[in-house]
Amino acid sequence: MTSIITPYENGPLIIRGDFELRTPEGEVIDPGRGTIALCRCGKSAVKPFCDGTHKTFRFKAGTGRNSPEPRTMG
């Protein structure tokens, strides 16, 4: 599987390519398309997908890393 995940400035994460989206319980979420936008602001009415709500309250997030290094899963 190859996926490309792009964080858009002040907006969602765009995911393109082959991917599988799952709930924390492991259930598959059918995105209905091959390119999706995932909410980063936490305000979307259709989580985990972006519905554009971030624009209404001027959500701010950059495109680069601004937090500690991730922990290794496993």
Predicted model as a PDB file, atoms N, CA, C, CB and O in Angstrom, pLDDT in the B-factor column:
MODEL        1                                                                  
ATOM      1  N   MET A   1       0.833  -1.192   0.000  1.00 60.00           N  
ATOM      2  CA  MET A   1       0.000   0.000   0.000  1.00 60.00           C  
ATOM      3  C   MET A   1       0.875   1.252   0.000  1.00 60.00           C  
ATOM      4  CB  MET A   1      -0.946   0.000   1.216  1.00 60.00           C  
ATOM      5  O   MET A   1       1.796   1.373   0.808  1.00 60.00           O  
ATOM      6  N   THR A   2       0.589   2.162  -0.889  1.00 87.00           N  
ATOM      7  CA  THR A   2       1.300   3.426  -0.915  1.00 87.00           C  
ATOM      8  C   THR A   2       0.287   4.550  -0.710  1.00 87.00           C  
ATOM      9  CB  THR A   2       2.083   3.605  -2.253  1.00 87.00           C  
ATOM     10  O   THR A   2      -0.726   4.639  -1.404  1.00 87.00           O  
ATOM     11  N   SER A   3       0.591   5.401   0.261  1.00 92.00           N  
ATOM     12  CA  SER A   3      -0.277   6.537   0.557  1.00 92.00           C  
ATOM     13  C   SER A   3       0.561   7.796   0.632  1.00 92.00           C  
ATOM     14  CB  SER A   3      -1.056   6.319   1.876  1.00 92.00           C  
ATOM     15  O   SER A   3       1.739   7.754   0.985  1.00 92.00           O  
ATOM     16  N   ILE A   4      -0.052   8.905   0.300  1.00 94.00           N  
ATOM     17  CA  ILE A   4       0.581  10.213   0.483  1.00 94.00           C  
ATOM     18  C   ILE A   4      -0.340  11.017   1.380  1.00 94.00           C  
ATOM     19  CB  ILE A   4       0.841  10.950  -0.897  1.00 94.00           C  
ATOM     20  O   ILE A   4      -1.514  11.208   1.064  1.00 94.00           O  
ATOM     21  N   ILE A   5       0.195  11.489   2.505  1.00 94.00           N  
ATOM     22  CA  ILE A   5      -0.572  12.289   3.459  1.00 94.00           C  
ATOM     23  C   ILE A   5       0.027  13.683   3.468  1.00 94.00           C  
ATOM     24  CB  ILE A   5      -0.561  11.653   4.898  1.00 94.00           C  
ATOM     25  O   ILE A   5       1.212  13.853   3.754  1.00 94.00           O  
ATOM     26  N   THR A   6      -0.791  14.683   3.155  1.00 95.00           N  
ATOM     27  CA  THR A   6      -0.333  16.061   3.069  1.00 95.00           C  
ATOM     28  C   THR A   6      -1.115  16.935   4.040  1.00 95.00           C  
ATOM     29  CB  THR A   6      -0.474  16.591   1.633  1.00 95.00           C  
ATOM     30  O   THR A   6      -2.329  17.082   3.895  1.00 95.00           O  
ATOM     31  N   PRO A   7      -0.433  17.523   5.038  1.00 94.00           N  
ATOM     32  CA  PRO A   7      -1.128  18.467   5.910  1.00 94.00           C  
ATOM     33  C   PRO A   7      -1.235  19.813   5.201  1.00 94.00           C  
ATOM     34  CB  PRO A   7      -0.390  18.617   7.275  1.00 94.00           C  
ATOM     35  O   PRO A   7      -0.227  20.381   4.779  1.00 94.00           O  
ATOM     36  N   TYR A   8      -2.455  20.319   5.072  1.00 95.00           N  
ATOM     37  CA  TYR A   8      -2.662  21.623   4.451  1.00 95.00           C  
ATOM     38  C   TYR A   8      -2.665  22.700   5.521  1.00 95.00           C  
ATOM     39  CB  TYR A   8      -3.982  21.652   3.647  1.00 95.00           C  
ATOM     40  O   TYR A   8      -3.294  22.547   6.568  1.00 95.00           O  
ATOM     41  N   GLU A   9      -1.962  23.784   5.254  1.00 94.00           N  
ATOM     42  CA  GLU A   9      -1.871  24.861   6.226  1.00 94.00           C  
ATOM     43  C   GLU A   9      -3.266  25.340   6.607  1.00 94.00           C  
ATOM     44  CB  GLU A   9      -1.033  26.025   5.669  1.00 94.00           C  
ATOM     45  O   GLU A   9      -4.089  25.653   5.747  1.00 94.00           O  
ATOM     46  N   ASN A  10      -3.516  25.390   7.916  1.00 95.00           N  
ATOM     47  CA  ASN A  10      -4.791  25.830   8.476  1.00 95.00           C  
ATOM     48  C   ASN A  10      -5.977  24.996   7.986  1.00 95.00           C  
ATOM     49  CB  ASN A  10      -5.020  27.281   8.135  1.00 95.00           C  
ATOM     50  O   ASN A  10      -7.109  25.479   7.958  1.00 95.00           O  
ATOM     51  N   GLY A  11      -5.717  23.761   7.607  1.00 95.00           N  
ATOM     52  CA  GLY A  11      -6.777  22.901   7.091  1.00 95.00           C  
ATOM     53  C   GLY A  11      -6.557  21.442   7.413  1.00 95.00           C  
ATOM     54  O   GLY A  11      -5.860  21.104   8.369  1.00 95.00           O  
ATOM     55  N   PRO A  12      -7.156  20.576   6.611  1.00 96.00           N  
ATOM     56  CA  PRO A  12      -7.156  19.147   6.904  1.00 96.00           C  
ATOM     57  C   PRO A  12      -5.881  18.430   6.470  1.00 96.00           C  
ATOM     58  CB  PRO A  12      -8.330  18.505   6.241  1.00 96.00           C  
ATOM     59  O   PRO A  12      -4.965  19.018   5.896  1.00 96.00           O  
ATOM     60  N   LEU A  13      -5.864  17.126   6.773  1.00 96.00           N  
ATOM     61  CA  LEU A  13      -4.862  16.219   6.220  1.00 96.00           C  
ATOM     62  C   LEU A  13      -5.494  15.600   4.981  1.00 96.00           C  
ATOM     63  CB  LEU A  13      -4.406  15.111   7.270  1.00 96.00           C  
ATOM     64  O   LEU A  13      -6.581  15.027   5.062  1.00 96.00           O  
ATOM     65  N   ILE A  14      -4.831  15.708   3.846  1.00 96.00           N  
ATOM     66  CA  ILE A  14      -5.329  15.111   2.614  1.00 96.00           C  
ATOM     67  C   ILE A  14      -4.592  13.786   2.424  1.00 96.00           C  
ATOM     68  CB  ILE A  14      -5.125  16.072   1.376  1.00 96.00           C  
ATOM     69  O   ILE A  14      -3.363  13.737   2.479  1.00 96.00           O  
ATOM     70  N   ILE A  15      -5.348  12.721   2.201  1.00 96.00           N  
ATOM     71  CA  ILE A  15      -4.765  11.399   2.001  1.00 96.00           C  
ATOM     72  C   ILE A  15      -5.120  10.933   0.607  1.00 96.00           C  
ATOM     73  CB  ILE A  15      -5.262  10.384   3.073  1.00 96.00           C  
ATOM     74  O   ILE A  15      -6.288  10.893   0.221  1.00 96.00           O  
ATOM     75  N   ARG A  16      -4.070  10.575  -0.152  1.00 95.00           N  
ATOM     76  CA  ARG A  16      -4.232  10.098  -1.527  1.00 95.00           C  
ATOM     77  C   ARG A  16      -3.539   8.755  -1.674  1.00 95.00           C  
ATOM     78  CB  ARG A  16      -3.664  11.123  -2.548  1.00 95.00           C  
ATOM     79  O   ARG A  16      -2.556   8.480  -0.986  1.00 95.00           O  
ATOM     80  N   GLY A  17      -4.044   7.927  -2.563  1.00 93.00           N  
ATOM     81  CA  GLY A  17      -3.404   6.651  -2.841  1.00 93.00           C  
ATOM     82  C   GLY A  17      -4.157   5.493  -2.216  1.00 93.00           C  
ATOM     83  O   GLY A  17      -5.351   5.585  -1.935  1.00 93.00           O  
ATOM     84  N   ASP A  18      -3.436   4.404  -2.006  1.00 92.00           N  
ATOM     85  CA  ASP A  18      -4.021   3.220  -1.394  1.00 92.00           C  
ATOM     86  C   ASP A  18      -3.937   3.350   0.117  1.00 92.00           C  
ATOM     87  CB  ASP A  18      -3.311   1.931  -1.876  1.00 92.00           C  
ATOM     88  O   ASP A  18      -2.845   3.501   0.663  1.00 92.00           O  
ATOM     89  N   PHE A  19      -5.060   3.296   0.793  1.00 93.00           N  
ATOM     90  CA  PHE A  19      -5.078   3.384   2.245  1.00 93.00           C  
ATOM     91  C   PHE A  19      -6.291   2.637   2.767  1.00 93.00           C  
ATOM     92  CB  PHE A  19      -5.090   4.858   2.718  1.00 93.00           C  
ATOM     93  O   PHE A  19      -7.240   2.359   2.034  1.00 93.00           O  
ATOM     94  N   GLU A  20      -6.235   2.323   4.042  1.00 93.00           N  
ATOM     95  CA  GLU A  20      -7.372   1.726   4.731  1.00 93.00           C  
ATOM     96  C   GLU A  20      -7.608   2.527   5.989  1.00 93.00           C  
ATOM     97  CB  GLU A  20      -7.132   0.215   5.054  1.00 93.00           C  
ATOM     98  O   GLU A  20      -6.683   2.730   6.776  1.00 93.00           O  
ATOM     99  N   LEU A  21      -8.808   2.978   6.191  1.00 93.00           N  
ATOM    100  CA  LEU A  21      -9.172   3.787   7.347  1.00 93.00           C  
ATOM    101  C   LEU A  21      -9.961   2.911   8.306  1.00 93.00           C  
ATOM    102  CB  LEU A  21      -9.993   5.048   6.926  1.00 93.00           C  
ATOM    103  O   LEU A  21     -10.922   2.253   7.907  1.00 93.00           O  
ATOM    104  N   ARG A  22      -9.548   2.904   9.596  1.00 95.00           N  
ATOM    105  CA  ARG A  22     -10.197   2.046  10.593  1.00 95.00           C  
ATOM    106  C   ARG A  22     -10.515   2.820  11.864  1.00 95.00           C  
ATOM    107  CB  ARG A  22      -9.310   0.845  10.923  1.00 95.00           C  
ATOM    108  O   ARG A  22      -9.876   3.826  12.172  1.00 95.00           O  
ATOM    109  N   THR A  23     -11.508   2.335  12.593  1.00 94.00           N  
ATOM    110  CA  THR A  23     -11.826   2.872  13.912  1.00 94.00           C  
ATOM    111  C   THR A  23     -10.801   2.326  14.904  1.00 94.00           C  
ATOM    112  CB  THR A  23     -13.292   2.500  14.345  1.00 94.00           C  
ATOM    113  O   THR A  23     -10.065   1.398  14.567  1.00 94.00           O  
ATOM    114  N   PRO A  24     -10.734   2.877  16.118  1.00 94.00           N  
ATOM    115  CA  PRO A  24      -9.828   2.319  17.130  1.00 94.00           C  
ATOM    116  C   PRO A  24     -10.119   0.844  17.434  1.00 94.00           C  
ATOM    117  CB  PRO A  24      -9.926   3.131  18.414  1.00 94.00           C  
ATOM    118  O   PRO A  24      -9.234   0.116  17.883  1.00 94.00           O  
ATOM    119  N   GLU A  25     -11.357   0.406  17.188  1.00 96.00           N  
ATOM    120  CA  GLU A  25     -11.729  -0.989  17.423  1.00 96.00           C  
ATOM    121  C   GLU A  25     -11.377  -1.893  16.250  1.00 96.00           C  
ATOM    122  CB  GLU A  25     -13.207  -1.087  17.709  1.00 96.00           C  
ATOM    123  O   GLU A  25     -11.572  -3.106  16.324  1.00 96.00           O  
ATOM    124  N   GLY A  26     -10.862  -1.316  15.170  1.00 96.00           N  
ATOM    125  CA  GLY A  26     -10.444  -2.097  14.014  1.00 96.00           C  
ATOM    126  C   GLY A  26     -11.468  -2.224  12.907  1.00 96.00           C  
ATOM    127  O   GLY A  26     -11.216  -2.893  11.905  1.00 96.00           O  
ATOM    128  N   GLU A  27     -12.619  -1.592  13.070  1.00 96.00           N  
ATOM    129  CA  GLU A  27     -13.642  -1.651  12.022  1.00 96.00           C  
ATOM    130  C   GLU A  27     -13.257  -0.735  10.866  1.00 96.00           C  
ATOM    131  CB  GLU A  27     -15.028  -1.255  12.585  1.00 96.00           C  
ATOM    132  O   GLU A  27     -12.793   0.386  11.075  1.00 96.00           O  
ATOM    133  N   VAL A  28     -13.454  -1.221   9.657  1.00 95.00           N  
ATOM    134  CA  VAL A  28     -13.124  -0.439   8.464  1.00 95.00           C  
ATOM    135  C   VAL A  28     -14.135   0.691   8.280  1.00 95.00           C  
ATOM    136  CB  VAL A  28     -13.092  -1.344   7.208  1.00 95.00           C  
ATOM    137  O   VAL A  28     -15.342   0.485   8.402  1.00 95.00           O  
ATOM    138  N   ILE A  29     -13.625   1.883   7.986  1.00 94.00           N  
ATOM    139  CA  ILE A  29     -14.467   3.033   7.647  1.00 94.00           C  
ATOM    140  C   ILE A  29     -14.360   3.215   6.136  1.00 94.00           C  
ATOM    141  CB  ILE A  29     -14.026   4.349   8.433  1.00 94.00           C  
ATOM    142  O   ILE A  29     -13.275   3.465   5.612  1.00 94.00           O  
ATOM    143  N   ASP A  30     -15.473   3.092   5.446  1.00 92.00           N  
ATOM    144  CA  ASP A  30     -15.483   3.255   3.994  1.00 92.00           C  
ATOM    145  C   ASP A  30     -15.511   4.744   3.665  1.00 92.00           C  
ATOM    146  CB  ASP A  30     -16.702   2.522   3.352  1.00 92.00           C  
ATOM    147  O   ASP A  30     -16.514   5.409   3.920  1.00 92.00           O  
ATOM    148  N   PRO A  31     -14.423   5.279   3.103  1.00 90.00           N  
ATOM    149  CA  PRO A  31     -14.398   6.709   2.787  1.00 90.00           C  
ATOM    150  C   PRO A  31     -15.223   7.072   1.558  1.00 90.00           C  
ATOM    151  CB  PRO A  31     -12.980   7.154   2.580  1.00 90.00           C  
ATOM    152  O   PRO A  31     -15.567   8.239   1.372  1.00 90.00           O  
ATOM    153  N   GLY A  32     -15.542   6.102   0.723  1.00 89.00           N  
ATOM    154  CA  GLY A  32     -16.354   6.373  -0.453  1.00 89.00           C  
ATOM    155  C   GLY A  32     -15.595   6.982  -1.613  1.00 89.00           C  
ATOM    156  O   GLY A  32     -16.190   7.307  -2.640  1.00 89.00           O  
ATOM    157  N   ARG A  33     -14.276   7.143  -1.463  1.00 90.00           N  
ATOM    158  CA  ARG A  33     -13.459   7.710  -2.549  1.00 90.00           C  
ATOM    159  C   ARG A  33     -11.991   7.393  -2.289  1.00 90.00           C  
ATOM    160  CB  ARG A  33     -13.674   9.257  -2.670  1.00 90.00           C  
ATOM    161  O   ARG A  33     -11.640   6.891  -1.222  1.00 90.00           O  
ATOM    162  N   GLY A  34     -11.138   7.684  -3.262  1.00 89.00           N  
ATOM    163  CA  GLY A  34      -9.714   7.388  -3.157  1.00 89.00           C  
ATOM    164  C   GLY A  34      -8.872   8.502  -2.577  1.00 89.00           C  
ATOM    165  O   GLY A  34      -7.725   8.271  -2.193  1.00 89.00           O  
ATOM    166  N   THR A  35      -9.415   9.706  -2.504  1.00 95.00           N  
ATOM    167  CA  THR A  35      -8.736  10.844  -1.874  1.00 95.00           C  
ATOM    168  C   THR A  35      -9.689  11.399  -0.822  1.00 95.00           C  
ATOM    169  CB  THR A  35      -8.330  11.956  -2.936  1.00 95.00           C  
ATOM    170  O   THR A  35     -10.856  11.669  -1.103  1.00 95.00           O  
ATOM    171  N   ILE A  36      -9.167  11.565   0.404  1.00 96.00           N  
ATOM    172  CA  ILE A  36     -10.022  12.065   1.481  1.00 96.00           C  
ATOM    173  C   ILE A  36      -9.332  13.205   2.228  1.00 96.00           C  
ATOM    174  CB  ILE A  36     -10.383  10.927   2.458  1.00 96.00           C  
ATOM    175  O   ILE A  36      -8.116  13.378   2.146  1.00 96.00           O  
ATOM    176  N   ALA A  37     -10.130  13.969   2.949  1.00 97.00           N  
ATOM    177  CA  ALA A  37      -9.628  15.031   3.816  1.00 97.00           C  
ATOM    178  C   ALA A  37     -10.029  14.679   5.238  1.00 97.00           C  
ATOM    179  CB  ALA A  37     -10.185  16.443   3.394  1.00 97.00           C  
ATOM    180  O   ALA A  37     -11.216  14.533   5.533  1.00 97.00           O  
ATOM    181  N   LEU A  38      -9.041  14.541   6.129  1.00 96.00           N  
ATOM    182  CA  LEU A  38      -9.314  14.238   7.524  1.00 96.00           C  
ATOM    183  C   LEU A  38      -9.230  15.507   8.367  1.00 96.00           C  
ATOM    184  CB  LEU A  38      -8.334  13.178   8.048  1.00 96.00           C  
ATOM    185  O   LEU A  38      -8.322  16.321   8.199  1.00 96.00           O  
ATOM    186  N   CYS A  39     -10.187  15.660   9.268  1.00 96.00           N  
ATOM    187  CA  CYS A  39     -10.275  16.834  10.137  1.00 96.00           C  
ATOM    188  C   CYS A  39      -9.070  16.920  11.074  1.00 96.00           C  
ATOM    189  CB  CYS A  39     -11.574  16.796  10.952  1.00 96.00           C  
ATOM    190  O   CYS A  39      -8.654  15.923  11.663  1.00 96.00           O  
ATOM    191  N   ARG A  40      -8.518  18.130  11.200  1.00 95.00           N  
ATOM    192  CA  ARG A  40      -7.461  18.400  12.188  1.00 95.00           C  
ATOM    193  C   ARG A  40      -7.946  19.352  13.262  1.00 95.00           C  
ATOM    194  CB  ARG A  40      -6.220  18.980  11.506  1.00 95.00           C  
ATOM    195  O   ARG A  40      -7.319  19.456  14.317  1.00 95.00           O  
ATOM    196  N   CYS A  41      -9.041  20.046  13.024  1.00 95.00           N  
ATOM    197  CA  CYS A  41      -9.487  21.067  13.979  1.00 95.00           C  
ATOM    198  C   CYS A  41     -10.353  20.500  15.098  1.00 95.00           C  
ATOM    199  CB  CYS A  41     -10.254  22.146  13.254  1.00 95.00           C  
ATOM    200  O   CYS A  41     -10.464  21.105  16.164  1.00 95.00           O  
ATOM    201  N   GLY A  42     -10.963  19.346  14.865  1.00 95.00           N  
ATOM    202  CA  GLY A  42     -11.810  18.734  15.870  1.00 95.00           C  
ATOM    203  C   GLY A  42     -13.248  19.213  15.877  1.00 95.00           C  
ATOM    204  O   GLY A  42     -14.027  18.778  16.725  1.00 95.00           O  
ATOM    205  N   LYS A  43     -13.625  20.088  14.966  1.00 96.00           N  
ATOM    206  CA  LYS A  43     -14.966  20.675  14.959  1.00 96.00           C  
ATOM    207  C   LYS A  43     -15.889  20.124  13.867  1.00 96.00           C  
ATOM    208  CB  LYS A  43     -14.852  22.156  14.799  1.00 96.00           C  
ATOM    209  O   LYS A  43     -17.066  20.483  13.825  1.00 96.00           O  
ATOM    210  N   SER A  44     -15.384  19.271  12.995  1.00 97.00           N  
ATOM    211  CA  SER A  44     -16.181  18.756  11.890  1.00 97.00           C  
ATOM    212  C   SER A  44     -17.404  17.984  12.385  1.00 97.00           C  
ATOM    213  CB  SER A  44     -15.327  17.864  11.004  1.00 97.00           C  
ATOM    214  O   SER A  44     -17.334  17.274  13.387  1.00 97.00           O  
ATOM    215  N   ALA A  45     -18.512  18.126  11.684  1.00 97.00           N  
ATOM    216  CA  ALA A  45     -19.732  17.379  12.000  1.00 97.00           C  
ATOM    217  C   ALA A  45     -19.700  15.983  11.389  1.00 97.00           C  
ATOM    218  CB  ALA A  45     -20.965  18.139  11.504  1.00 97.00           C  
ATOM    219  O   ALA A  45     -20.567  15.161  11.685  1.00 97.00           O  
ATOM    220  N   VAL A  46     -18.713  15.705  10.541  1.00 95.00           N  
ATOM    221  CA  VAL A  46     -18.624  14.401   9.874  1.00 95.00           C  
ATOM    222  C   VAL A  46     -17.281  13.723  10.170  1.00 95.00           C  
ATOM    223  CB  VAL A  46     -18.812  14.563   8.350  1.00 95.00           C  
ATOM    224  O   VAL A  46     -16.703  13.072   9.300  1.00 95.00           O  
ATOM    225  N   LYS A  47     -16.793  13.882  11.402  1.00 94.00           N  
ATOM    226  CA  LYS A  47     -15.513  13.282  11.788  1.00 94.00           C  
ATOM    227  C   LYS A  47     -15.498  11.797  11.460  1.00 94.00           C  
ATOM    228  CB  LYS A  47     -15.244  13.495  13.288  1.00 94.00           C  
ATOM    229  O   LYS A  47     -16.513  11.125  11.644  1.00 94.00           O  
ATOM    230  N   PRO A  48     -14.405  11.277  10.991  1.00 95.00           N  
ATOM    231  CA  PRO A  48     -13.074  11.867  10.966  1.00 95.00           C  
ATOM    232  C   PRO A  48     -12.809  12.732   9.746  1.00 95.00           C  
ATOM    233  CB  PRO A  48     -12.055  10.791  11.032  1.00 95.00           C  
ATOM    234  O   PRO A  48     -11.698  13.231   9.568  1.00 95.00           O  
ATOM    235  N   PHE A  49     -13.822  12.914   8.903  1.00 95.00           N  
ATOM    236  CA  PHE A  49     -13.631  13.674   7.671  1.00 95.00           C  
ATOM    237  C   PHE A  49     -13.796  15.171   7.899  1.00 95.00           C  
ATOM    238  CB  PHE A  49     -14.611  13.203   6.608  1.00 95.00           C  
ATOM    239  O   PHE A  49     -14.511  15.601   8.804  1.00 95.00           O  
ATOM    240  N   CYS A  50     -13.132  15.947   7.075  1.00 97.00           N  
ATOM    241  CA  CYS A  50     -13.218  17.409   7.142  1.00 97.00           C  
ATOM    242  C   CYS A  50     -14.480  17.869   6.419  1.00 97.00           C  
ATOM    243  CB  CYS A  50     -11.951  18.077   6.519  1.00 97.00           C  
ATOM    244  O   CYS A  50     -14.811  17.365   5.346  1.00 97.00           O  
ATOM    245  N   ASP A  51     -15.184  18.835   7.022  1.00 97.00           N  
ATOM    246  CA  ASP A  51     -16.353  19.420   6.360  1.00 97.00           C  
ATOM    247  C   ASP A  51     -16.189  20.919   6.120  1.00 97.00           C  
ATOM    248  CB  ASP A  51     -17.602  19.168   7.192  1.00 97.00           C  
ATOM    249  O   ASP A  51     -17.146  21.603   5.756  1.00 97.00           O  
ATOM    250  N   GLY A  52     -14.968  21.426   6.325  1.00 95.00           N  
ATOM    251  CA  GLY A  52     -14.696  22.835   6.082  1.00 95.00           C  
ATOM    252  C   GLY A  52     -14.955  23.740   7.271  1.00 95.00           C  
ATOM    253  O   GLY A  52     -14.754  24.951   7.176  1.00 95.00           O  
ATOM    254  N   THR A  53     -15.396  23.182   8.388  1.00 96.00           N  
ATOM    255  CA  THR A  53     -15.702  23.985   9.573  1.00 96.00           C  
ATOM    256  C   THR A  53     -14.499  24.781  10.064  1.00 96.00           C  
ATOM    257  CB  THR A  53     -16.205  23.092  10.685  1.00 96.00           C  
ATOM    258  O   THR A  53     -14.669  25.843  10.663  1.00 96.00           O  
ATOM    259  N   HIS A  54     -13.290  24.289   9.823  1.00 95.00           N  
ATOM    260  CA  HIS A  54     -12.080  24.987  10.283  1.00 95.00           C  
ATOM    261  C   HIS A  54     -12.027  26.438   9.785  1.00 95.00           C  
ATOM    262  CB  HIS A  54     -10.830  24.234   9.811  1.00 95.00           C  
ATOM    263  O   HIS A  54     -11.418  27.293  10.428  1.00 95.00           O  
ATOM    264  N   LYS A  55     -12.652  26.708   8.666  1.00 95.00           N  
ATOM    265  CA  LYS A  55     -12.646  28.060   8.105  1.00 95.00           C  
ATOM    266  C   LYS A  55     -13.486  29.036   8.933  1.00 95.00           C  
ATOM    267  CB  LYS A  55     -13.160  28.028   6.673  1.00 95.00           C  
ATOM    268  O   LYS A  55     -13.197  30.232   8.964  1.00 95.00           O  
ATOM    269  N   THR A  56     -14.525  28.525   9.604  1.00 96.00           N  
ATOM    270  CA  THR A  56     -15.442  29.412  10.333  1.00 96.00           C  
ATOM    271  C   THR A  56     -14.850  29.978  11.609  1.00 96.00           C  
ATOM    272  CB  THR A  56     -16.703  28.677  10.666  1.00 96.00           C  
ATOM    273  O   THR A  56     -15.285  31.029  12.079  1.00 96.00           O  
ATOM    274  N   PHE A  57     -13.848  29.286  12.187  1.00 92.00           N  
ATOM    275  CA  PHE A  57     -13.251  29.830  13.402  1.00 92.00           C  
ATOM    276  C   PHE A  57     -11.742  30.034  13.270  1.00 92.00           C  
ATOM    277  CB  PHE A  57     -13.540  28.914  14.571  1.00 92.00           C  
ATOM    278  O   PHE A  57     -11.023  30.122  14.265  1.00 92.00           O  
ATOM    279  N   ARG A  58     -11.283  30.108  12.028  1.00 91.00           N  
ATOM    280  CA  ARG A  58      -9.891  30.445  11.714  1.00 91.00           C  
ATOM    281  C   ARG A  58      -8.888  29.510  12.380  1.00 91.00           C  
ATOM    282  CB  ARG A  58      -9.602  31.866  12.131  1.00 91.00           C  
ATOM    283  O   ARG A  58      -7.938  29.956  13.023  1.00 91.00           O  
ATOM    284  N   PHE A  59      -9.113  28.199  12.216  1.00 94.00           N  
ATOM    285  CA  PHE A  59      -8.198  27.185  12.721  1.00 94.00           C  
ATOM    286  C   PHE A  59      -6.794  27.440  12.185  1.00 94.00           C  
ATOM    287  CB  PHE A  59      -8.678  25.773  12.333  1.00 94.00           C  
ATOM    288  O   PHE A  59      -6.628  27.751  11.005  1.00 94.00           O  
ATOM    289  N   LYS A  60      -5.796  27.312  13.031  1.00 93.00           N  
ATOM    290  CA  LYS A  60      -4.409  27.537  12.640  1.00 93.00           C  
ATOM    291  C   LYS A  60      -3.579  26.288  12.903  1.00 93.00           C  
ATOM    292  CB  LYS A  60      -3.819  28.742  13.396  1.00 93.00           C  
ATOM    293  O   LYS A  60      -3.542  25.778  14.023  1.00 93.00           O  
ATOM    294  N   ALA A  61      -2.924  25.809  11.875  1.00 91.00           N  
ATOM    295  CA  ALA A  61      -1.989  24.697  11.976  1.00 91.00           C  
ATOM    296  C   ALA A  61      -1.066  24.762  10.776  1.00 91.00           C  
ATOM    297  CB  ALA A  61      -2.731  23.321  12.049  1.00 91.00           C  
ATOM    298  O   ALA A  61      -1.502  25.014   9.652  1.00 91.00           O  
ATOM    299  N   GLY A  62       0.187  24.537  11.019  1.00 90.00           N  
ATOM    300  CA  GLY A  62       1.161  24.584   9.936  1.00 90.00           C  
ATOM    301  C   GLY A  62       1.208  23.296   9.142  1.00 90.00           C  
ATOM    302  O   GLY A  62       0.386  22.399   9.327  1.00 90.00           O  
ATOM    303  N   THR A  63       2.177  23.224   8.263  1.00 89.00           N  
ATOM    304  CA  THR A  63       2.341  22.044   7.423  1.00 89.00           C  
ATOM    305  C   THR A  63       3.511  21.180   7.867  1.00 89.00           C  
ATOM    306  CB  THR A  63       2.529  22.456   5.984  1.00 89.00           C  
ATOM    307  O   THR A  63       3.707  20.085   7.340  1.00 89.00           O  
ATOM    308  N   GLY A  64       4.282  21.656   8.822  1.00 84.00           N  
ATOM    309  CA  GLY A  64       5.439  20.900   9.282  1.00 84.00           C  
ATOM    310  C   GLY A  64       5.240  20.343  10.681  1.00 84.00           C  
ATOM    311  O   GLY A  64       4.162  20.461  11.262  1.00 84.00           O  
ATOM    312  N   ARG A  65       6.277  19.745  11.206  1.00 75.00           N  
ATOM    313  CA  ARG A  65       6.245  19.135  12.531  1.00 75.00           C  
ATOM    314  C   ARG A  65       6.451  20.220  13.582  1.00 75.00           C  
ATOM    315  CB  ARG A  65       7.326  18.023  12.662  1.00 75.00           C  
ATOM    316  O   ARG A  65       7.410  20.988  13.499  1.00 75.00           O  
ATOM    317  N   ASN A  66       5.567  20.289  14.561  1.00 73.00           N  
ATOM    318  CA  ASN A  66       5.736  21.257  15.638  1.00 73.00           C  
ATOM    319  C   ASN A  66       5.481  20.610  16.998  1.00 73.00           C  
ATOM    320  CB  ASN A  66       4.797  22.450  15.435  1.00 73.00           C  
ATOM    321  O   ASN A  66       5.050  21.268  17.945  1.00 73.00           O  
ATOM    322  N   SER A  67       5.755  19.318  17.073  1.00 69.00           N  
ATOM    323  CA  SER A  67       5.573  18.582  18.321  1.00 69.00           C  
ATOM    324  C   SER A  67       6.730  17.601  18.492  1.00 69.00           C  
ATOM    325  CB  SER A  67       4.203  17.835  18.338  1.00 69.00           C  
ATOM    326  O   SER A  67       7.540  17.438  17.580  1.00 69.00           O  
ATOM    327  N   PRO A  68       6.817  16.945  19.649  1.00 68.00           N  
ATOM    328  CA  PRO A  68       7.902  15.980  19.868  1.00 68.00           C  
ATOM    329  C   PRO A  68       7.870  14.836  18.864  1.00 68.00           C  
ATOM    330  CB  PRO A  68       7.826  15.419  21.277  1.00 68.00           C  
ATOM    331  O   PRO A  68       6.846  14.581  18.230  1.00 68.00           O  
ATOM    332  N   GLU A  69       8.984  14.160  18.727  1.00 72.00           N  
ATOM    333  CA  GLU A  69       9.064  12.984  17.848  1.00 72.00           C  
ATOM    334  C   GLU A  69       8.035  11.944  18.272  1.00 72.00           C  
ATOM    335  CB  GLU A  69      10.489  12.371  17.873  1.00 72.00           C  
ATOM    336  O   GLU A  69       7.800  11.754  19.466  1.00 72.00           O  
ATOM    337  N   PRO A  70       7.420  11.269  17.300  1.00 68.00           N  
ATOM    338  CA  PRO A  70       6.421  10.245  17.654  1.00 68.00           C  
ATOM    339  C   PRO A  70       7.069   9.038  18.317  1.00 68.00           C  
ATOM    340  CB  PRO A  70       5.649   9.797  16.408  1.00 68.00           C  
ATOM    341  O   PRO A  70       8.239   8.729  18.092  1.00 68.00           O  
ATOM    342  N   ARG A  71       6.273   8.370  19.139  1.00 75.00           N  
ATOM    343  CA  ARG A  71       6.743   7.121  19.739  1.00 75.00           C  
ATOM    344  C   ARG A  71       6.620   6.011  18.726  1.00 75.00           C  
ATOM    345  CB  ARG A  71       5.953   6.777  21.020  1.00 75.00           C  
ATOM    346  O   ARG A  71       5.721   6.040  17.886  1.00 75.00           O  
ATOM    347  N   THR A  72       7.492   5.043  18.786  1.00 76.00           N  
ATOM    348  CA  THR A  72       7.451   3.899  17.899  1.00 76.00           C  
ATOM    349  C   THR A  72       6.317   2.982  18.300  1.00 76.00           C  
ATOM    350  CB  THR A  72       8.782   3.150  17.913  1.00 76.00           C  
ATOM    351  O   THR A  72       6.174   2.639  19.473  1.00 76.00           O  
ATOM    352  N   MET A  73       5.499   2.578  17.319  1.00 72.00           N  
ATOM    353  CA  MET A  73       4.418   1.649  17.613  1.00 72.00           C  
ATOM    354  C   MET A  73       4.949   0.243  17.522  1.00 72.00           C  
ATOM    355  CB  MET A  73       3.227   1.848  16.655  1.00 72.00           C  
ATOM    356  O   MET A  73       5.788  -0.062  16.674  1.00 72.00           O  
ATOM    357  N   GLY A  74       4.463  -0.615  18.393  1.00 64.00           N  
ATOM    358  CA  GLY A  74       4.869  -2.016  18.265  1.00 64.00           C  
ATOM    359  C   GLY A  74       5.151  -2.665  19.504  1.00 64.00           C  
ATOM    360  O   GLY A  74       5.502  -3.845  19.517  1.00 64.00           O  
TER     361      GLY A  74                                                      
ENDMDL                                                                          
END                                                                             
